[in-house]
Amino acid sequence: MQQKDLSFAREIEQEIFYKDLIDPIGSRRADFIIEEKVLVELKALKELEDVHMAQTLNYLRTYKLEFRLLINFGSKSLQFKRLILSK
């Protein structure tokens, strides 16, 4: 990303609030946010499952982003999934 002159941030933590509660109920941590537009979630699993898709979809909503890239380095060949969250 640095070679391509892209701005990015690693492991950005975001607090999660429920309805009108003042105190957060937890937090999420994104692996990378690129150009303040794309959330990148990295995995090292044998196979991606629906739960991983749901997790990153939740991250998009939490971080108020529209684009997500889920990359898995753990399978025999590289796996990736793209998601665009329409408003």
VEXTOR-454519 format. One record per residue (C-alpha): x, y, z; residue number from 1. Coordinates in Angstrom, 3 decimals, padded with zeros to 6 digits. Example, Ala and Ser with C-alpha at 12.3 -4.5 7.8 and 13.67 -1.06 7.14 Angstrom:
+----------+----------+----------+-----+
!     east !    north !       up !   i !
+----------+----------+----------+-----+
!  012.300 ! -004.500 !  007.800 !   1 !
!  013.670 ! -001.060 !  007.140 !   2 !
+----------+----------+----------+-----+
END
This chain:
+----------+----------+----------+-----+
!     east !    north !       up !   i !
+----------+----------+----------+-----+
!  000.000 !  000.000 !  000.000 !   1 !
!  002.884 !  002.324 !  000.748 !   2 !
!  004.429 !  001.510 ! -002.640 !   3 !
!  001.157 !  002.504 ! -004.316 !   4 !
!  000.988 !  005.671 ! -002.179 !   5 !
! -002.307 !  004.650 ! -000.566 !   6 !
! -003.206 !  005.985 !  002.839 !   7 !
! -004.142 !  003.284 !  005.341 !   8 !
! -004.583 !  002.614 !  009.029 !   9 !
! -004.072 ! -000.689 !  010.874 !  10 !
! -006.131 ! -002.237 !  013.653 !  11 !
! -008.505 !  000.673 !  014.126 !  12 !
! -010.757 !  000.058 !  017.123 !  13 !
! -014.337 !  001.277 !  017.049 !  14 !
! -016.663 !  001.253 !  020.056 !  15 !
! -020.140 ! -000.218 !  019.609 !  16 !
! -023.205 !  001.405 !  021.135 !  17 !
! -026.660 ! -000.079 !  021.533 !  18 !
! -029.604 !  002.202 !  020.826 !  19 !
! -029.422 !  005.268 !  023.099 !  20 !
! -027.051 !  003.846 !  025.727 !  21 !
! -024.231 !  006.189 !  026.716 !  22 !
! -021.640 !  003.502 !  027.477 !  23 !
! -020.361 !  001.215 !  024.706 !  24 !
! -021.322 ! -002.468 !  024.816 !  25 !
! -018.095 ! -003.581 !  023.164 !  26 !
! -015.695 ! -002.794 !  020.367 !  27 !
! -014.554 ! -004.011 !  016.956 !  28 !
! -011.087 ! -003.840 !  015.444 !  29 !
! -010.615 ! -003.621 !  011.681 !  30 !
! -007.391 ! -005.051 !  010.242 !  31 !
! -006.991 ! -002.239 !  007.703 !  32 !
! -008.920 !  000.764 !  006.475 !  33 !
! -007.615 !  002.020 !  003.140 !  34 !
! -008.138 !  005.570 !  001.883 !  35 !
! -010.849 !  005.930 !  004.560 !  36 !
! -013.142 !  004.006 !  002.168 !  37 !
! -012.275 !  000.302 !  002.075 !  38 !
! -012.260 ! -002.059 !  005.046 !  39 !
! -009.863 ! -005.004 !  004.639 !  40 !
! -010.260 ! -008.020 !  006.896 !  41 !
! -007.497 ! -010.653 !  006.819 !  42 !
! -007.996 ! -014.305 !  007.755 !  43 !
! -005.805 ! -017.424 !  007.862 !  44 !
! -008.400 ! -020.190 !  007.787 !  45 !
! -008.829 ! -023.447 !  005.925 !  46 !
! -012.072 ! -022.127 !  004.424 !  47 !
! -014.117 ! -018.936 !  004.649 !  48 !
! -017.578 ! -019.430 !  006.136 !  49 !
! -020.794 ! -017.405 !  006.278 !  50 !
! -019.938 ! -016.250 !  009.810 !  51 !
! -016.857 ! -014.436 !  008.434 !  52 !
! -019.001 ! -012.677 !  005.837 !  53 !
! -021.472 ! -011.660 !  008.553 !  54 !
! -018.633 ! -010.371 !  010.742 !  55 !
! -017.215 ! -008.116 !  008.054 !  56 !
! -020.697 ! -006.914 !  007.074 !  57 !
! -021.163 ! -005.918 !  010.714 !  58 !
! -017.816 ! -004.090 !  010.571 !  59 !
! -018.960 ! -002.097 !  007.529 !  60 !
! -021.984 ! -000.879 !  009.432 !  61 !
! -019.956 ! -000.140 !  012.571 !  62 !
! -017.284 !  001.830 !  010.704 !  63 !
! -019.857 !  003.429 !  008.376 !  64 !
! -018.007 !  002.291 !  005.255 !  65 !
! -019.370 !  001.036 !  001.942 !  66 !
! -016.657 ! -001.315 !  000.623 !  67 !
! -015.155 ! -004.421 !  002.194 !  68 !
! -012.518 ! -006.904 !  001.082 !  69 !
! -012.200 ! -010.197 !  002.983 !  70 !
! -008.926 ! -012.011 !  002.220 !  71 !
! -008.065 ! -015.535 !  003.371 !  72 !
! -004.436 ! -016.660 !  003.232 !  73 !
! -005.024 ! -020.005 !  004.983 !  74 !
! -006.467 ! -022.118 !  002.157 !  75 !
! -004.500 ! -023.876 ! -000.585 !  76 !
! -004.991 ! -020.861 ! -002.821 !  77 !
! -005.756 ! -017.258 ! -001.922 !  78 !
! -009.466 ! -016.591 ! -001.348 !  79 !
! -011.120 ! -013.200 ! -001.375 !  80 !
! -014.639 ! -011.823 ! -001.207 !  81 !
! -015.744 ! -008.308 ! -002.105 !  82 !
! -018.801 ! -006.619 ! -000.692 !  83 !
! -020.401 ! -003.288 ! -001.446 !  84 !
! -022.905 ! -002.092 !  001.135 !  85 !
! -025.516 ! -000.031 ! -000.685 !  86 !
! -027.065 !  002.871 !  001.173 !  87 !
+----------+----------+----------+-----+
END
